[in-house]
């Protein structure tokens, strides 16, 4: 959709804002909005009032809070209930986070609540309706101008936060109240349409990922010829396999974590380091970080070679599985990976497809132990079944899966690109509308 610009503009007097519509004004947030940082924490006390609490995750993950929003139970004092009770047209923002880009994220309170309050790490904003509507402030806080300001103002090293002065001094670009209402209404309609399209693409991605997994699961356990005689594999989750295939413990056909750098003799070596956070679903690996080995993280020890499979042993990252197509110079990975090197009776890419199948991942998950970061011991991985067709059939299956997964991956990439384009357009629309660069009400 093409939007017109405002016919008459004026200099805002602020370099990074530029021109604004003639009838619009600029004021600092403290002259239009009262706010305070919530003191309601996650502790519950018998002598306090039972309430529902809108905590950081609900603010960060939602655009609006309604009676249908799932909130946590807790307690607060009578004074806190009076001060931080959620009221229609209030706005909450995140004021503390681990990264500066996650600060100043707003959520709009769409209705009046009884015993519901904002939680710790949240700034609670209530607007003066003669100056600014909460619905317009919410959209303004989503704009690039507000995002950039909060990111710059955030203080910290390992955790970042906004001081009261930083929030108070945010400059707001203010249309007349009637236009604020129209802009908010139109943006709600337009962003809802965009969000609907984004949702369709996300659902498509889920379906494509499920199809990808189903294709892999069937090929590595049943083969490509549905007419061949089958036999019981003896393993419940594998089920029947072709009669000519064998099923044996993985450790008989691979080596695991056999190649490790010597810290004493290799301290000056330049390494390419892969951590578990840099490997994504579908075997995609971010560009590795380069270190001198003596400066690398202490967990950087395991050598990766061409045709190895790297498999995360930490349950949180269990879909971090990748096949090493080509050997980069001195590829090293975190000890959070098991490095699996196949022997001659296995085509490496076939083994990768087998290990990356959903049923294999589920088996690894069910054998992971621990509280904070459940993990699996590499020696246990060696006891898992290895499904072995003859080499010719492995080659056929690998070529088939390469072709099929490549098609699906391209469709997934296309859908992700469309989501990114829609998200960028959405952000541009909001930023342009609330700063007067386009006139959405015309």
N, C-alpha and C positions, 0 to 999 in steps of 0.2 A: 504494500500500500504506500502511495506517495502522499506526504504531508506538506502543506504550505508552510512558509515562514511568516513571522509576524511582520506587519507592514512598517511599523515604526520601532526602531531600536535606539538604545542609548548606551553610552560607555558605563560599565559597572564600576570602573575605578579599580578593578582587581585584575591584574595581568592574566592570571590563569583562568579567569571566568570570561573575560572579553565582554562583548555586548550582550545586553539583556533587553527584553521588551520594555517599551517606554513606561508602561503602567506598573511594572514590577518593581519590587524594592529588595534591599539586602539588609538583613539583620542577623545578629549573632543569636544562637539558639537560646542563650540565657534570658533574652528579652522577649521570648515567645513561648517558652516551655519551662515548666518546673520539673526537676528530676532529683532522684536520689539513688544511691547504690543499695540494693537489697542486702539485708543482714540475716535473712532466713536461710539457715544451713540445713544439712541433711539429718541432723540429730533430732530425736524425738524425746519429749519430756512429758511426764504425767501431769504436771501442773499447767501445761499450755493448752491452747485451743487446737483441736484437730482440724487440719486443712488439707487441701490439695495444693501442690507446689509446681509452678512452671519453672523447671530447672534449665540449665544451659543447653542440654541436647534438644529440648523441645523448641527453644528459641532458634537454635542453629539450623535445625532440620525442617522447620515449618515456615510458611509465610503468614499464616493466620492461626490464632488460637480460638477455638470454639468449644462448646460444651461436649463435642465429640472427640476432642483431642485427649489422648491418653496421658494423664498426668500422675505423678507420684504422690503418695500420701506422706504427711508429716505433721509437724506442730509449729506454732509460732505464738508470740505474745499478743495480747490485745492491741498494744500499740503498733506492732508490726502488721497486724491484720488491717488496721485502719490506714496505715501508711502505704502498704504494698499490695492491697487488694486490687485485683484486675477489674478494670472498668472499661466499658465500650469506648473506643477511640484512643485508648492508651497505646503506647509503643514501648516495647522492650528491646534492648540491644545487649549483645555480648560485650563485656568490658575487659575480660581477661581470657587469654588463650596461650597455646604453645607456639603459635605463629602469628605475626602481625596481620596477615591476610584474613584471619578468622575473627578479628576484633571489629566491633561496630556493626555486626550482622543484626538486622532488625526483624521483629515479628509484630504483626498488627493484632490488637485485641478486638475481636469482632462483635463481642456482646458483653453485657454486664454479668459478673459472677458474684456468688455469695462468698463462701469460704475457700477462695482460691487466691494465692499470692505469688509474687515473683520470688525466685530463689537467688541464692548466693552467686556471685560472679555476673550478676545482671544489673544493668542500669534501667530504672523504671521511669519513663517519661510521660508526663501529662501536659497536653498543650493548652494554651489560651486560645479558645475557639474564635476570638476576635482577630487573632493574628495568623494562626495556622491550624489546619485540620490535621488530626492524627493520621488520617488516610493519606494525605499529601506528604506529611513528614516521613511516614513509612517509605513511600516511594523515593523521596529525596535521599533518604539514608541508604537506599539501594544503588544510588547513582555513582558514576565513576568519580565525581568530585568528592563526595563523602567518603567513598572507599579509599581514595588516595590520601585524603586528609587524615583519616584514622590510622592508616598504615604508617604514615610519617610520624604521627604523634605517639604511637605505641612505644612504650619504654620496656626494656628488659633484655635478658640474654637467653636463658633457657625457657622463661615464661614471660609473656608480654602483657601489658595492661594499659588502660587509659585512666588518666587522672581526671578529677572533676573539672579542672580548668580546661583541659583539652576538649571535653564534651561541651562545656558551656560556651566555648569560643568558636565552635563550628559556625561558619557563615552560611546562612540560608538565603536562597533566592526565592522571593515570595511573590506570587501572583495575587491578585485580589481573591478574597475568599470564595466567591462564586466560581471563579475560574479554577481554583484549587479543587473544588468539588467535581467540576467537569473533567479535569485532567485525571483525577483519581478514578472516576467512574470509567472513563474510556480506557485507561491503562489496565484496569481490572479486566475489562472485556477482551482487550487485545492480548494481554499476557495469558489469560485463560485459554484462548485459542491456540497460542503458541505452545503452551504447556500440554495441551491435548495432543498436538502433533508430536512433541517430544516423547510423550508417554507411548504413543503408537510405535515409534522407532525403538524405544527401550523394550517393549514387549516383543517386537520382531527380533531383536538381538537375543533375547532369552530363548525364543523358539529356535533360532538358528544355532545357538550354543547347544541346546538339547539335541537337535538333529545331528550336530557334529559328534557329540558324545555317543549317541545311539549308533551312528555309522561306525565309529571306532570300536565300540564294545562288541558289535556283531562280527566285524571283520576279524578281530584278533582272537575271538573265542569260537566262532563258527565257520570262519573261512568265507570264500566267495562263491562256492558251489553248494547250493542248498540240497542237491540230490545225493551227496556222498553219505555213506553209512556213518552213524555217530556212535559214541560210547560215553559212558559216565566218567567224568574226569575224577570223581571221588572228592571234589571240592564243591560245596554247596553253591557258592556265589559264581563259580565258573559254569557249572551245569555240564551238559553234554558238549563234547568236542569231536571233531572228525576222527574217525577210527585210526587213521595213520599218524595222528599227532601224539606227542608225548607231553606229560605234565610232570615236572620235577622241581625240587627246590631251586630258587634263583641262584643261591650261592655256588651251585655246581657249574654255572654257566657265565658267571661274571666275577670280577673283582670289585671290591668296594673300598674306597678311601685308601688305596695303596700308594698314591703318589703325594708326598708331603714335602714342602720346602724345609730345608735346614736353616734355622734362624741364625746360626753362628757363621755359616759359610756363604749365605746368600743375602746378607744384610744390605748390600749396596745395589742389589738387583732391581731394575725397574719392572713393576708388575702392573697388569690390568686386573683390577679387583671387582668381582661380582658379589654383591650382597643379596640376601633373600628378598629384600624390598625392591630390588631392581629387576626381578623376573616376574612377568605377568602371565595371566591366563592365555593359553594358546602358544606358550613357549617364546613369547617376545621378551627380549633382553634389552634393557637400557644400555646406552653407551657406557662401557666400564670406566671407573675412575682409575687414574694412573697415579701410582705411588712408588717411592723408593721403599723397598720391602721393610727397612728398619723404621719407616714412618707410617707404615700401613696399620690398620686396626689389628689388634692382637688376634682376632679370630680369622685373619687372612692367612691360611696355611695350605689349603688343599689345591694341588695342581690339576688343571683341567686340560685335556687333550682333545684333538679332533675325534668325533664319533663317540665321545662320552655323553652320558645323560646325567644332568644334575637334578636332584630331587630334594626339596626342602623337607627336613625332618621335624619341623615345628608346625603343629596343627594349624596355627593361625595363618600360615602361609602355604598350606599344603597344595595349592594349585600352582605354586612356583616350581614348575617342572620345565626343563628346556633340553633341547638336543643341540649339541655343539657341532654345527655344520663345518666350520673352518676354525683352525687353531690360530688365535691371535698370539702375538708374542707374549710368553710368560703369563698366561691366563691363570689367575688364582681366584678361588672362591671362599666364602665364609664357611666355617665349621658347622653352620646351620644347614648346610647341604650335605647329602650323601652323594659322592661322585661314583657313578656306576660305569664300569668299563666292560663291555661285552666280549666274550671269547669268540673264536672263529665260527662256531656253530650257530651264531646269532647275527643276523643283519642288524646293525646298530639302530637304524631308523625304525625297524619293526619293533625292537625292544622298547624304544621310546614311545611308540603308539600304545603298546601293551601297558606300560607303566602309567601313562597319562590317561588311561581309560577310567571312567567314573567309578566302576566297581573296584578297581585297584586302589584308587584314592580313598574310597570309603573303607576299604580294609585297613589301610594305613591309619586312618582316623580312629578306627575302633581299637587299634593297638597302641594308641598314643596315651601317655600317662603324664600327670603333673597337674598343677593348679593354675598358676599364672600363665605359663606358656607350655601347654601339653606338647610333648615331643615323643619321638620314637627312636629307639636305639638302632643304629645301622646294622647290627648283627641280627636283629629281629627281621629287618627287611630281607636279609638273606634267606630266611626260612619261608618267605612267600612263594607261591607257585610261579613257575616260568612255563608258559605255554609255547611249545616248540613244534611248528610245522617243519617240513623239509625246506632247504634253502631256496629252492625254486618257488615254492608257494609263499615263503616269507617275502621274496622279491615281488611277486605278483600283488600280494596284500599291501606291501609298502607303496608300490607305484599307484595302486588304486586309492589308498588313503591320502597320499600326497595330492592326487588330483582332486579328490572330493573335498578334503579339508581346505585346499587352496581356494576352491570355488566359494565355499561357505565363509571362509575368512575374508574374502573380498567383499561379500555382501555385508558382513558384520562391520568391516572398515567403512563401507559406504554409509551404513546406517549411523555409525558413530560420527562420521563427518557431517552428516545432515543434522544430528543432534547439536554438534558444536556450532554449526552455522546458525541454527535456530536460537541457541543460547546467546550467541554474540549479537544477533539481531535484537533479541529481547532486551539485553542489557543496553544496547545502543538506543533503542526506543525509549526506555525509561529515562536514561541520562539526558537524552535530547529534549524530552517532553518537560521534565521538571526544571531544566535550566533555560528554557525558552528558545532553544535552537530550532525547534519545529513547533508548529501549532496543531496539536492533535484535536483541538475542539472545533476546528474549521474543516 
